[in-house]
Amino acid sequence: MICPRCGCSTTNLLVKSPVDDAWVIYKCRTCDFTWRSTESEDVTDYSKYDARFKIDPSKIVELPVMPPIPKLE
């Protein structure tokens, strides 16, 4: 399985529904994206995931850990 956001295959099962396997939550170890198995294909399928929200895995190290907080006046 590949991550819908970054395209890496570093995904793993995070948690399963406690009742009848109704849903599963997956997590990408590269970009920390999480998604449920019950979400639509535009969220779960890399080829259908909105390109505006995709992340290039090679640029993750360049992302700030915390966004800057503007000065309060």
Biopython code that builds the backbone (N, CA, C, O; Angstrom):
import numpy as np
from Bio.PDB.StructureBuilder import StructureBuilder

atoms = [
    (1, "MET", "N", (0.839, -1.174, 0.000)),
    (1, "MET", "CA", (0.000, 0.000, 0.000)),
    (1, "MET", "C", (0.886, 1.240, 0.000)),
    (1, "MET", "O", (1.894, 1.298, 0.704)),
    (2, "ILE", "N", (0.499, 2.224, -0.795)),
    (2, "ILE", "CA", (1.276, 3.467, -0.818)),
    (2, "ILE", "C", (0.464, 4.601, -0.196)),
    (2, "ILE", "O", (-0.767, 4.587, -0.200)),
    (3, "CYS", "N", (1.172, 5.556, 0.323)),
    (3, "CYS", "CA", (0.543, 6.712, 0.964)),
    (3, "CYS", "C", (-0.108, 7.591, -0.102)),
    (3, "CYS", "O", (0.523, 7.908, -1.110)),
    (4, "PRO", "N", (-1.350, 7.982, 0.109)),
    (4, "PRO", "CA", (-2.021, 8.855, -0.860)),
    (4, "PRO", "C", (-1.389, 10.242, -0.959)),
    (4, "PRO", "O", (-1.517, 10.902, -1.990)),
    (5, "ARG", "N", (-0.711, 10.689, 0.092)),
    (5, "ARG", "CA", (-0.159, 12.047, 0.093)),
    (5, "ARG", "C", (1.256, 12.122, -0.452)),
    (5, "ARG", "O", (1.561, 13.024, -1.232)),
    (6, "CYS", "N", (2.143, 11.186, -0.058)),
    (6, "CYS", "CA", (3.533, 11.302, -0.500)),
    (6, "CYS", "C", (3.975, 10.198, -1.462)),
    (6, "CYS", "O", (5.048, 10.297, -2.058)),
    (7, "GLY", "N", (3.179, 9.165, -1.619)),
    (7, "GLY", "CA", (3.503, 8.107, -2.569)),
    (7, "GLY", "C", (4.492, 7.077, -2.061)),
    (7, "GLY", "O", (4.894, 6.196, -2.821)),
    (8, "CYS", "N", (4.897, 7.155, -0.808)),
    (8, "CYS", "CA", (5.846, 6.187, -0.243)),
    (8, "CYS", "C", (5.116, 4.913, 0.168)),
    (8, "CYS", "O", (3.914, 4.926, 0.435)),
    (9, "SER", "N", (5.857, 3.827, 0.213)),
    (9, "SER", "CA", (5.261, 2.559, 0.634)),
    (9, "SER", "C", (5.571, 2.255, 2.106)),
    (9, "SER", "O", (5.606, 1.094, 2.514)),
    (10, "THR", "N", (5.789, 3.292, 2.881)),
    (10, "THR", "CA", (6.121, 3.130, 4.298)),
    (10, "THR", "C", (4.873, 3.231, 5.175)),
    (10, "THR", "O", (4.918, 3.803, 6.264)),
    (11, "THR", "N", (3.779, 2.683, 4.704)),
    (11, "THR", "CA", (2.530, 2.755, 5.455)),
    (11, "THR", "C", (2.363, 1.519, 6.327)),
    (11, "THR", "O", (2.868, 0.442, 6.011)),
    (12, "ASN", "N", (1.652, 1.694, 7.419)),
    (12, "ASN", "CA", (1.327, 0.543, 8.248)),
    (12, "ASN", "C", (-0.047, 0.739, 8.865)),
    (12, "ASN", "O", (-0.578, 1.849, 8.912)),
    (13, "LEU", "N", (-0.605, -0.365, 9.335)),
    (13, "LEU", "CA", (-1.894, -0.338, 9.989)),
    (13, "LEU", "C", (-1.710, 0.283, 11.362)),
    (13, "LEU", "O", (-0.858, -0.158, 12.133)),
    (14, "LEU", "N", (-2.491, 1.289, 11.672)),
    (14, "LEU", "CA", (-2.381, 1.971, 12.955)),
    (14, "LEU", "C", (-3.355, 1.383, 13.970)),
    (14, "LEU", "O", (-2.972, 1.077, 15.099)),
    (15, "VAL", "N", (-4.615, 1.227, 13.566)),
    (15, "VAL", "CA", (-5.635, 0.689, 14.477)),
    (15, "VAL", "C", (-6.809, 0.137, 13.669)),
    (15, "VAL", "O", (-7.102, 0.608, 12.571)),
    (16, "LYS", "N", (-7.473, -0.870, 14.238)),
    (16, "LYS", "CA", (-8.650, -1.462, 13.605)),
    (16, "LYS", "C", (-9.872, -1.184, 14.464)),
    (16, "LYS", "O", (-9.779, -1.006, 15.679)),
    (17, "SER", "N", (-11.006, -1.151, 13.807)),
    (17, "SER", "CA", (-12.267, -1.003, 14.518)),
    (17, "SER", "C", (-12.434, -2.159, 15.504)),
    (17, "SER", "O", (-12.131, -3.305, 15.173)),
    (18, "PRO", "N", (-12.911, -1.867, 16.700)),
    (18, "PRO", "CA", (-13.104, -2.940, 17.668)),
    (18, "PRO", "C", (-14.305, -3.831, 17.362)),
    (18, "PRO", "O", (-14.458, -4.891, 17.969)),
    (19, "VAL", "N", (-15.159, -3.410, 16.424)),
    (19, "VAL", "CA", (-16.358, -4.170, 16.103)),
    (19, "VAL", "C", (-16.381, -4.524, 14.622)),
    (19, "VAL", "O", (-16.405, -3.637, 13.770)),
    (20, "ASP", "N", (-16.375, -5.789, 14.321)),
    (20, "ASP", "CA", (-16.573, -6.304, 12.962)),
    (20, "ASP", "C", (-15.645, -5.733, 11.900)),
    (20, "ASP", "O", (-16.017, -5.709, 10.727)),
    (21, "ASP", "N", (-14.461, -5.276, 12.260)),
    (21, "ASP", "CA", (-13.534, -4.699, 11.276)),
    (21, "ASP", "C", (-14.235, -3.669, 10.382)),
    (21, "ASP", "O", (-14.048, -3.671, 9.165)),
    (22, "ALA", "N", (-15.028, -2.806, 10.979)),
    (22, "ALA", "CA", (-15.801, -1.804, 10.233)),
    (22, "ALA", "C", (-14.902, -0.809, 9.517)),
    (22, "ALA", "O", (-15.271, -0.291, 8.464)),
    (23, "TRP", "N", (-13.734, -0.537, 10.071)),
    (23, "TRP", "CA", (-12.784, 0.388, 9.463)),
    (23, "TRP", "C", (-11.379, 0.068, 9.964)),
    (23, "TRP", "O", (-11.192, -0.613, 10.972)),
    (24, "VAL", "N", (-10.419, 0.573, 9.235)),
    (24, "VAL", "CA", (-9.003, 0.448, 9.597)),
    (24, "VAL", "C", (-8.392, 1.824, 9.390)),
    (24, "VAL", "O", (-8.752, 2.523, 8.443)),
    (25, "ILE", "N", (-7.479, 2.220, 10.259)),
    (25, "ILE", "CA", (-6.759, 3.476, 10.064)),
    (25, "ILE", "C", (-5.312, 3.137, 9.737)),
    (25, "ILE", "O", (-4.669, 2.344, 10.426)),
    (26, "TYR", "N", (-4.816, 3.752, 8.675)),
    (26, "TYR", "CA", (-3.442, 3.563, 8.229)),
    (26, "TYR", "C", (-2.646, 4.833, 8.492)),
    (26, "TYR", "O", (-3.205, 5.927, 8.573)),
    (27, "LYS", "N", (-1.334, 4.672, 8.623)),
    (27, "LYS", "CA", (-0.463, 5.835, 8.827)),
    (27, "LYS", "C", (0.801, 5.671, 7.989)),
    (27, "LYS", "O", (1.363, 4.580, 7.892)),
    (28, "CYS", "N", (1.230, 6.768, 7.391)),
    (28, "CYS", "CA", (2.479, 6.781, 6.634)),
    (28, "CYS", "C", (3.613, 7.170, 7.580)),
    (28, "CYS", "O", (3.529, 8.191, 8.262)),
    (29, "ARG", "N", (4.657, 6.373, 7.623)),
    (29, "ARG", "CA", (5.803, 6.672, 8.481)),
    (29, "ARG", "C", (6.701, 7.755, 7.884)),
    (29, "ARG", "O", (7.562, 8.286, 8.585)),
    (30, "THR", "N", (6.522, 8.089, 6.627)),
    (30, "THR", "CA", (7.329, 9.125, 5.992)),
    (30, "THR", "C", (6.757, 10.521, 6.242)),
    (30, "THR", "O", (7.483, 11.416, 6.675)),
    (31, "CYS", "N", (5.470, 10.713, 5.975)),
    (31, "CYS", "CA", (4.883, 12.056, 6.086)),
    (31, "CYS", "C", (3.850, 12.185, 7.203)),
    (31, "CYS", "O", (3.276, 13.258, 7.390)),
    (32, "ASP", "N", (3.609, 11.112, 7.943)),
    (32, "ASP", "CA", (2.655, 11.087, 9.064)),
    (32, "ASP", "C", (1.192, 11.285, 8.663)),
    (32, "ASP", "O", (0.358, 11.590, 9.515)),
    (33, "PHE", "N", (0.878, 11.121, 7.411)),
    (33, "PHE", "CA", (-0.511, 11.206, 6.964)),
    (33, "PHE", "C", (-1.266, 9.983, 7.472)),
    (33, "PHE", "O", (-0.737, 8.872, 7.448)),
    (34, "THR", "N", (-2.497, 10.181, 7.930)),
    (34, "THR", "CA", (-3.345, 9.062, 8.346)),
    (34, "THR", "C", (-4.661, 9.115, 7.579)),
    (34, "THR", "O", (-5.148, 10.190, 7.226)),
    (35, "TRP", "N", (-5.230, 7.934, 7.327)),
    (35, "TRP", "CA", (-6.512, 7.862, 6.627)),
    (35, "TRP", "C", (-7.239, 6.585, 7.010)),
    (35, "TRP", "O", (-6.628, 5.585, 7.384)),
    (36, "ARG", "N", (-8.561, 6.646, 6.908)),
    (36, "ARG", "CA", (-9.415, 5.493, 7.198)),
    (36, "ARG", "C", (-9.707, 4.720, 5.918)),
    (36, "ARG", "O", (-9.766, 5.288, 4.828)),
    (37, "SER", "N", (-9.882, 3.454, 6.071)),
    (37, "SER", "CA", (-10.208, 2.602, 4.927)),
    (37, "SER", "C", (-11.586, 2.925, 4.350)),
    (37, "SER", "O", (-11.870, 2.576, 3.204)),
    (38, "THR", "N", (-12.430, 3.576, 5.117)),
    (38, "THR", "CA", (-13.791, 3.888, 4.668)),
    (38, "THR", "C", (-13.894, 5.204, 3.911)),
    (38, "THR", "O", (-14.976, 5.561, 3.444)),
    (39, "GLU", "N", (-12.790, 5.929, 3.783)),
    (39, "GLU", "CA", (-12.838, 7.206, 3.067)),
    (39, "GLU", "C", (-12.893, 6.965, 1.558)),
    (39, "GLU", "O", (-12.554, 5.886, 1.073)),
    (40, "SER", "N", (-13.322, 7.985, 0.836)),
    (40, "SER", "CA", (-13.460, 7.859, -0.620)),
    (40, "SER", "C", (-12.090, 7.767, -1.295)),
    (40, "SER", "O", (-11.061, 8.091, -0.703)),
    (41, "GLU", "N", (-12.110, 7.316, -2.550)),
    (41, "GLU", "CA", (-10.855, 7.113, -3.289)),
    (41, "GLU", "C", (-10.054, 8.392, -3.481)),
    (41, "GLU", "O", (-8.835, 8.327, -3.642)),
    (42, "ASP", "N", (-10.697, 9.545, -3.469)),
    (42, "ASP", "CA", (-9.935, 10.784, -3.633)),
    (42, "ASP", "C", (-9.077, 11.071, -2.396)),
    (42, "ASP", "O", (-8.234, 11.968, -2.426)),
    (43, "VAL", "N", (-9.281, 10.329, -1.326)),
    (43, "VAL", "CA", (-8.454, 10.449, -0.126)),
    (43, "VAL", "C", (-7.515, 9.253, 0.008)),
    (43, "VAL", "O", (-6.411, 9.400, 0.532)),
    (44, "THR", "N", (-7.923, 8.088, -0.448)),
    (44, "THR", "CA", (-7.145, 6.857, -0.224)),
    (44, "THR", "C", (-6.283, 6.412, -1.404)),
    (44, "THR", "O", (-5.384, 5.591, -1.226)),
    (45, "ASP", "N", (-6.530, 6.922, -2.573)),
    (45, "ASP", "CA", (-5.815, 6.487, -3.786)),
    (45, "ASP", "C", (-4.850, 7.582, -4.242)),
    (45, "ASP", "O", (-5.268, 8.701, -4.539)),
    (46, "TYR", "N", (-3.564, 7.255, -4.295)),
    (46, "TYR", "CA", (-2.530, 8.233, -4.667)),
    (46, "TYR", "C", (-2.825, 8.896, -6.013)),
    (46, "TYR", "O", (-2.623, 10.101, -6.166)),
    (47, "SER", "N", (-3.295, 8.126, -6.978)),
    (47, "SER", "CA", (-3.532, 8.687, -8.317)),
    (47, "SER", "C", (-4.735, 9.644, -8.345)),
    (47, "SER", "O", (-4.858, 10.453, -9.264)),
    (48, "LYS", "N", (-5.608, 9.554, -7.354)),
    (48, "LYS", "CA", (-6.788, 10.410, -7.312)),
    (48, "LYS", "C", (-6.700, 11.490, -6.229)),
    (48, "LYS", "O", (-7.567, 12.359, -6.145)),
    (49, "TYR", "N", (-5.661, 11.433, -5.407)),
    (49, "TYR", "CA", (-5.485, 12.408, -4.333)),
    (49, "TYR", "C", (-5.169, 13.775, -4.942)),
    (49, "TYR", "O", (-4.378, 13.868, -5.881)),
    (50, "ASP", "N", (-5.773, 14.817, -4.420)),
    (50, "ASP", "CA", (-5.623, 16.176, -4.955)),
    (50, "ASP", "C", (-4.144, 16.593, -4.954)),
    (50, "ASP", "O", (-3.502, 16.622, -3.904)),
    (51, "ALA", "N", (-3.624, 16.909, -6.119)),
    (51, "ALA", "CA", (-2.200, 17.258, -6.265)),
    (51, "ALA", "C", (-1.793, 18.469, -5.434)),
    (51, "ALA", "O", (-0.623, 18.600, -5.076)),
    (52, "ARG", "N", (-2.731, 19.350, -5.122)),
    (52, "ARG", "CA", (-2.411, 20.528, -4.304)),
    (52, "ARG", "C", (-1.974, 20.151, -2.892)),
    (52, "ARG", "O", (-1.307, 20.932, -2.213)),
    (53, "PHE", "N", (-2.351, 18.954, -2.454)),
    (53, "PHE", "CA", (-2.048, 18.544, -1.092)),
    (53, "PHE", "C", (-0.969, 17.461, -1.004)),
    (53, "PHE", "O", (-0.641, 17.000, 0.090)),
    (54, "LYS", "N", (-0.424, 17.059, -2.140)),
    (54, "LYS", "CA", (0.631, 16.045, -2.133)),
    (54, "LYS", "C", (1.938, 16.651, -1.624)),
    (54, "LYS", "O", (2.167, 17.855, -1.729)),
    (55, "ILE", "N", (2.779, 15.794, -1.076)),
    (55, "ILE", "CA", (4.068, 16.209, -0.536)),
    (55, "ILE", "C", (5.165, 15.411, -1.225)),
    (55, "ILE", "O", (5.048, 14.197, -1.395)),
    (56, "ASP", "N", (6.226, 16.094, -1.617)),
    (56, "ASP", "CA", (7.405, 15.436, -2.168)),
    (56, "ASP", "C", (8.226, 14.932, -0.977)),
    (56, "ASP", "O", (8.714, 15.740, -0.187)),
    (57, "PRO", "N", (8.389, 13.609, -0.834)),
    (57, "PRO", "CA", (9.096, 13.068, 0.330)),
    (57, "PRO", "C", (10.516, 13.609, 0.500)),
    (57, "PRO", "O", (11.012, 13.701, 1.623)),
    (58, "SER", "N", (11.166, 13.964, -0.593)),
    (58, "SER", "CA", (12.539, 14.473, -0.490)),
    (58, "SER", "C", (12.592, 15.873, 0.124)),
    (58, "SER", "O", (13.654, 16.313, 0.564)),
    (59, "LYS", "N", (11.467, 16.568, 0.156)),
    (59, "LYS", "CA", (11.444, 17.932, 0.694)),
    (59, "LYS", "C", (10.917, 18.006, 2.126)),
    (59, "LYS", "O", (10.848, 19.093, 2.699)),
    (60, "ILE", "N", (10.552, 16.887, 2.700)),
    (60, "ILE", "CA", (10.014, 16.877, 4.062)),
    (60, "ILE", "C", (11.023, 17.427, 5.061)),
    (60, "ILE", "O", (10.642, 18.130, 5.997)),
    (61, "VAL", "N", (12.295, 17.119, 4.879)),
    (61, "VAL", "CA", (13.319, 17.608, 5.820)),
    (61, "VAL", "C", (13.440, 19.132, 5.789)),
    (61, "VAL", "O", (13.931, 19.730, 6.747)),
    (62, "GLU", "N", (13.000, 19.763, 4.707)),
    (62, "GLU", "CA", (13.077, 21.215, 4.580)),
    (62, "GLU", "C", (11.877, 21.929, 5.214)),
    (62, "GLU", "O", (11.909, 23.147, 5.389)),
    (63, "LEU", "N", (10.837, 21.195, 5.556)),
    (63, "LEU", "CA", (9.644, 21.812, 6.117)),
    (63, "LEU", "C", (9.895, 22.253, 7.553)),
    (63, "LEU", "O", (10.559, 21.548, 8.312)),
    (64, "PRO", "N", (9.369, 23.412, 7.928)),
    (64, "PRO", "CA", (9.554, 23.856, 9.319)),
    (64, "PRO", "C", (8.794, 22.945, 10.269)),
    (64, "PRO", "O", (7.723, 22.436, 9.940)),
    (65, "VAL", "N", (9.359, 22.747, 11.442)),
    (65, "VAL", "CA", (8.713, 21.894, 12.422)),
    (65, "VAL", "C", (7.440, 22.562, 12.939)),
    (65, "VAL", "O", (6.416, 21.907, 13.135)),
    (66, "MET", "N", (7.520, 23.847, 13.150)),
    (66, "MET", "CA", (6.353, 24.584, 13.620)),
    (66, "MET", "C", (6.226, 25.858, 12.802)),
    (66, "MET", "O", (7.219, 26.551, 12.580)),
    (67, "PRO", "N", (5.024, 26.176, 12.352)),
    (67, "PRO", "CA", (4.872, 27.403, 11.600)),
    (67, "PRO", "C", (5.172, 28.615, 12.482)),
    (67, "PRO", "O", (4.918, 28.578, 13.686)),
    (68, "PRO", "N", (5.701, 29.670, 11.908)),
    (68, "PRO", "CA", (6.004, 30.861, 12.703)),
    (68, "PRO", "C", (4.727, 31.498, 13.256)),
    (68, "PRO", "O", (3.684, 31.501, 12.603)),
    (69, "ILE", "N", (4.831, 32.020, 14.441)),
    (69, "ILE", "CA", (3.700, 32.697, 15.079)),
    (69, "ILE", "C", (3.918, 34.197, 14.920)),
    (69, "ILE", "O", (4.958, 34.720, 15.320)),
    (70, "PRO", "N", (2.936, 34.897, 14.334)),
    (70, "PRO", "CA", (3.110, 36.338, 14.131)),
    (70, "PRO", "C", (3.118, 37.083, 15.478)),
    (70, "PRO", "O", (2.547, 36.623, 16.467)),
    (71, "LYS", "N", (3.776, 38.231, 15.481)),
    (71, "LYS", "CA", (3.798, 39.045, 16.684)),
    (71, "LYS", "C", (2.408, 39.563, 16.985)),
    (71, "LYS", "O", (1.662, 39.956, 16.088)),
    (72, "LEU", "N", (2.077, 39.557, 18.256)),
    (72, "LEU", "CA", (0.793, 40.111, 18.683)),
    (72, "LEU", "C", (0.978, 41.596, 18.967)),
    (72, "LEU", "O", (1.968, 42.007, 19.572)),
    (73, "GLU", "N", (0.045, 42.364, 18.539)),
    (73, "GLU", "CA", (0.130, 43.809, 18.767)),
    (73, "GLU", "C", (-0.833, 44.258, 19.820)),
    (73, "GLU", "O", (-0.892, 45.447, 20.136)),
]
sb = StructureBuilder()
sb.init_structure("model")
sb.init_model(0)
sb.init_chain("A")
sb.init_seg("    ")
for serial, (resi, resn, name, xyz) in enumerate(atoms, 1):
    if name == "N":
        sb.init_residue(resn, " ", resi, " ")
    sb.init_atom(name, np.array(xyz, "f"), 0.0, 1.0, " ", f" {name:<3s}", serial, name[0])
structure = sb.get_structure()
